[in-house]
């Protein structure tokens, strides 16, 4: 179960010990068979948790375990050989960065860019904002094959 991969046997690399962990970091638990001290129980292998305590050679990780019909917060102390920083948050951080860049570019152009992202549906504002013009909101499904359609002249007369 905890067997190391091909050409990965031997002592643990020094860079494993040089990684800094901070309280609140999201980490993945992956047992390293070359170090039996501080090894997690097999239930926690492959789980993701949040660091709540840091010592020189170990970290404390909070993992939520399903027991019956509820979640129990389990606090597990593991040596640093058995944890690594999780990449689960990277997609969110990339999306935040791209949205910020789009917002800055739209603001420089004098237009409003995307407002927010809601599970695959992009909400945006289109149109001018003077008294005699209409602000139209479009909800675009990114999976749709057709482009979004703006308000018709009848809609403008009705809502203006």
N, C-alpha and C positions, 0 to 999 in steps of 0.2 A: 504494500500500500504506500509506504513512504520511500520506496526505492528511488534512487537518483537516476537521472537519465544517462544516455550514452555519452561518454567522455565528460561527465560532470562529477565523477567521483573524486575523492581526495579531500584535503582540508578546505575549509571555508575560506573564500577570498577575503583579503584584508579590507577591500572596499565595502564589504557588508557591514563592518563595524564602524565605518566612518560616516555612515548616513545619519543625519540628524532627524530625530522625531520630536514633535512638539505636541502638547496637549491639544486635542481637537483634530489632529490629522486623521484622515481616513486610510486604513491599511488593510491589506489582504493577508490572511493567515495561510501560509504554506509551509508545512513542516519540512525541515531539512534533516535528512537521515544521518548526516555526518556529525551532528551534535544532538545527543539524547537529553542533555540537561535542558530544562525549560521547554520541552517539547509539548505541543498541545495534544489534547485528546483527539481521537480520530473524528469526532463529531465536528470539531472546529476547523478541520483542514478544508481549505477552499472558501471559508466564510470571510465576510468583510465586516470590520468593526471600526470603532472610534477610539483613539488613544486617550486614556484618562490619567495615566501616570507614567513618568519616565524616570528610570534609574540608569546608572552607568552601563549596565549590561543587559537590561531588560526593559520591556514596556508593558503597561497594563492596558488591556483592550476591552471595551464594552461590546458584547455581541448579544443580539436579541434572539432568543430561542423560543420556538413555538412549543408550548406544553398545553395540551388539551385545546381549549378555545381562547387562549390568551398568550401574550408575549411576556417572557421573563427576561429581565436584564441580567446577563451573566458577565461577571468580571473575571477575565482570564489574564494571568501574568505569564508572559512569554519572553524568551530571549530574542534578541534582535535578529538572530539567524533565521528565525521562523516567521518573520513579518517582512512586508515590503510595501512601499507606498502604492495606493490604489490609483488606477487610471480611470475610475468610473466617473469622476467629476470633470475630466478633461473636455468631453464633448460640450458640457454646459459652459465651461469657461471660454471655449472657442466661439460658441454662439454669442456669448456676451460681448466678446471682443469684436466680432464681425458686425453685430448690431450697432455697437458704439461707433465703429468706423463709418457705417452707412448713415448713421444719424449726423455725424460731423460733416460728411460730404453733402448731405441734403441741406443742412443748415447753411453751409457755405454757399450753396446754390440758391438759397432763399426758398426752399420748398420743405415740406414736412415729409420725412421718410417713414419707414415702418414704425408703428407705435409699440406693438408687443407681439410676442409669439405665443400661440396657444395650441400646443399639441398638433403641429403640422398645419395649422390654419394661420395664415398671415393676415393681420389686420393693418390697414393703411388708410391714410387720408389723401384724397385727391381733390384738386380744384382750388380756385382762388377764394379769398376770404373777405371780399368787399361786401357792402350792404346789398348790392343788387345781384350778387352771385351766390350760388348754393354750395354748401359743403356736403360732399357725397362720401359716404362710408362704403367701402367695398370689403367683403369677406371672401377671400380667395382660398379655395381648397387646392392645395398644391398637387393633389393627386388627379385633379380634373384635367380633361384633355382640352377644354375650351378656355380661352382667356376671359378674365372678368369683363362684364359689360357695364358701362357707365349708366347714369340715369337718362331716361328718355326725355324728350322735350315736354311730354305730358306730365312726367314726374316733376320737372322743374317748375312748370306752371302751377301744379297742385301744391307743392311744398314750399315754394318761394314766397 
